[in-house]
Amino acid sequence: MRVFVLLLVITLTACGIVPTARQGADDPLLFNRLDVEKADKIAVFIPGALSSIDVFEGTALWEDAGYARAFYRYPGLDGMAVDHFIDPPTAARHIAQFANRYPGKDIALIGYSTGGLIALEAAPQITKGRDIRIAAMSTAVEYGGGLPTAARGARDIMRAVAATGSVRKAALWKRFWSGLLFGPEALDDPNMSDEIAARIAEGEKIIVKLDYKVAIAHMLALPTWDLPDDLALDGISVAFFVGLNDPVFSTAQTTRFAHRVGDVTVYGYPGQGHLLFFTRPRVFSDMLDFAEGHPVQ
């Protein structure tokens, strides 16, 4: 698998389809410097691949709790050029360097999907002597989920073809995306049809339109990412917040990954899929409770 991905990377970069740089010319972190300097606590929000920082729109309550917010942006989105690809170790170093410019401030790393991997790598590089916490929503796992995730994706695309009678991207993507909400099985549940229809209509406002170059820049490094052997999370609290019907990374995959990471608390949401930020926005309140050391309801 790694050899195949390496050959693919060499081919794509040689053809100029994706950039070879791991970091772009512009600072990917978006934040208000005065807010960060005044606050005692900083929350860094890291989206998933193919995702805008808009997925964290519902996090204003963190400012009410005394956090300054910073957002990590990806190539091709949120004003960033497509002059690099997402490399989790590089992104992690950048975030840690940012946090280390403000010693003494507590740090919460809030990752969605791929952002969870970046948060895990960033946290040990942040200077100690303060509270450091990781809250990962719908976290990605090693190797981008590997063959099981790829197989489920192919299955769900075929289901979308059968349901829509079309192979057009516009029709397939809407159906596939709706399966991410509550899991593909919910699409066949007549009791869910009204809610799903309403969510699809609402979700059309947030579905990001990506060209192939941006998509490749976001996904290129994920199939080869695995947990660093020297990852030291001693003294760092970690929690995963996951939908139990997530069709991208299954509960079994997430549980195995949590065991690999170590002392991780997993909060599961029955009936929810991969897009907790959209279908269950209270997840941000739960993550804030965790970051503050309060019980998660």
Buried (B, 14 or more C-beta within 10 A) or exposed (E): EEEEBEEBBEEBBEEEEBBEEBBBEEEBBBBEEEBBEEBEBBBBBBBBBBBBBBBBEBBEEBEEBEBBBBBBBBBBBBEBEBBBBBBBBBBBBBBBEBBEEBEEBBBBBBBBBBBBBBBBBBBBBBEEEBBBBBBBBBBBBBBBBEEBBEEBBEEBBEBBBEBBEEEEEEBBBBBBBBBBBBBBEBBEEEEBEEBBEEBBEEBEEBEBEBEEBBBBBBBBBBBBBEBEEEEEBEEBBBBBBBBBBBBBBBBEBBBEBBEEBEEBEBBBBEEBBBBBBBBBEEBBBBBBBBBBEEEBE
